[in-house]
Amino acid sequence: MATQNPYRKHAAALMSLGLPLIGSHVAQFAITLTDAMMLGWYDVTALAAQVLAGGFFFAIFITGSGFAWAVTPLVAEAEAKGDETQARRVTRMSMWLVVLFSLLLLAPMLSAGPILRATGQEPDVARLADNYLDIAGWGIVPALIVMVLKSYLSALERTRIILWITLAAVVVNAIANALLIFGLFGFPELGIHGAAIASTITHLASMLLLVAYIRRTLPEHALFQRLWRPDWEAFFRVFHLGAPIGLTTLSEVGLFTASSFMMGWLGAGFLAAHGIALQIISVVFMIHVGLSNAATIRAGRALGAADWQGLRDGAVTAIALSGMVVALTIVLFLALPESMIGLFLDPGDPKRDMVIAIGVPLLAAAALFQTGDAAQIMAVGLLRGVQNTRVPMLIAVVSYWVIGVPVAYGMGFGLGWGGVGIWLGLAAGLATAAVLLMLWFWRRVYPELVRRDAALPPDPPVQTPPLGPTGS
C-alpha cells in the first residue's frame, strides 16, 4: 500500500488549524474595516484621522502582542511533551506582561496630540485623531489580554471558538458603530468619537467571552486561579521570547505607520486613499497571518517531538499554500481596484473620484509587494515555532527601517513619485525581509536543529519513564 503523501497530510493539518484562524483574523480585522467603512461614509476627514490614530494605537498594540504570541510556541511545545503545568505558567505570566506593558504605554497614547501634530499632519486631522485615542486608548488592556487568550487556545488547537467569539465581536462593533457614529435610533451622533467608544466596548466584550469560555470548558487548567502570584522563571521565559517578537512586528508596523505619516504630508485625500488601500490588502494579509499562526503551532509541536522531517515538510506546505493565495489576490488587485476602493466611500461625496484615482495605483503597487509580505510572515511564523526570534528582530529592523523607510521617502519625495513611490518603498523593505528571513530559516536554523538532534546520544534503556502518573 502506498504511503500517504506527506505534503497532503500537512496541508490537511494546516487547513484544519488555519481556516478557523484565518477566519478569526479576518473577523478581527473586520472590526477595523467596519470603522473605516462607516467613517468613510460619514466623513473623509474623520476617516483620515482614524487611519492616523489607528496606526498609532496599532503600533503599541502589536508591540505588546509579542508577549501574547510567545504563548503559542511555548504552549504548543509543552502540549507535545504533555506538560500541562508549563502551558499554564507561561500563559499566566504572559497576561502579567501585557498588563504591565499596557499600563506603561497608556499615558503616551492618551496624550498623543503633540506627537501627531509634530509629524506635520493637517491640524483638523491631528485633532480628531487625538480625540479618538483619548477614548480608544483605554481599550489596550482588554485588547492585549484577548491576544494572550487567543494564543493559548490556538496552541491547544481550539481555533473554532476563537472564530465564533471574534465573529460575535464584529457584530457588537458594527451595531455600536451604527448607533454611535451616525446616531441611529435616538443615540447621539458622535462621529469618530462613537467609533472609538464602539472599539473599546468590543475589546471588553471579547475578553469577557474568552474568559467565560476558558473557565467553563477548561476548568482543569485553572488558568485564572492564583493569577496574582508571580512566577519569575516563566515570566522571563515569556519576556525573552516575546520581546523580540513584538519588536519584529513593530518594525514592520512602524514601516506602515511611517508611510501613513508620509501620505499625510501629501494631504487628507492621499491619507484617506492610503488608509482604504491598507484596509483592502490587510484583509488578504490576514489569510497569510492565519497560515503563519498554523505553521507556528505545527512547528512548535515538531520541536517538542523532535520531528525534523515533519518540520521541513510542514514548512514547505505552508509556504506553498500562502503562494497560492498571493497568485489569486494579484489578479483581484489588478482587475477590480475601483470597485474595491469605492466600497469605502459615499457615492455622493465630492472627494470620491479623487480618492479612487489616488488609490488605484496604490493597489497596483500592493499587488507587487504582497509577495514579499506573504513570504516574510510565513518565515516569521516558522521561526517563532522553533523559538528563534532574536535574529529575525534584527533582520526586520534593517529591512524596514534601514531600507524600507528611506527608499519610501526617496521615491515618494526625492523622485517626486508621490504615493506610489512611498508604496514601492514598502515593497523594497518587505522583499528584503522576506529574502533574509527565508535564508535564515532554511540555511541556518533548520540545519542547526537537525545537527543538534543528531549529535545527542540516545537515552539509555534504564531511563525509560515508568507507566502510571509521574506528578507535575
Secondary structure, DSSP 8 states (H G I E B T S, - for coil): -----HHHHHHHHHHHHHHHHHHHHHHHHHHHHHHHHHHHHH-HHHHHHHHHHHHHHHHHHHHHHHHHHTHHHHHHHHHHTT-HHHHHHHHHHHHHHHHHHHHHHHHHHHT-HHHHHHTT--HHHHHHHHHHHHHHGGGHHHHHHHHHHHHHHHHTT-HHHHHHHHHHHHHHHHHHHHHHHS-GGG----THHHHHHHHHHHHHHHHHHHHHHHHHH-GGG-TTTTTTS--HHHHHHHHHHHHHHHHHHHHHHHHHHHHHHHHHHH-HHHHHHHHHHHHHHHHHHHHHHHHHHHHHHHHHHHHHHT-HHHHHHHHHHHHHHHHHHHHHHHHHHHHSHHHHHHTTS-TT-TTHHHHHHHHHHHHHHHHHHHHHHHHHHHHHHHHHHTT--HHHHHHHHIIIIIIIHHHHHIIIIIS--HHHHHHHHHHHHHHHHHHHHHHIIIIIIHHHHHHHHHHS----GGG---SS----
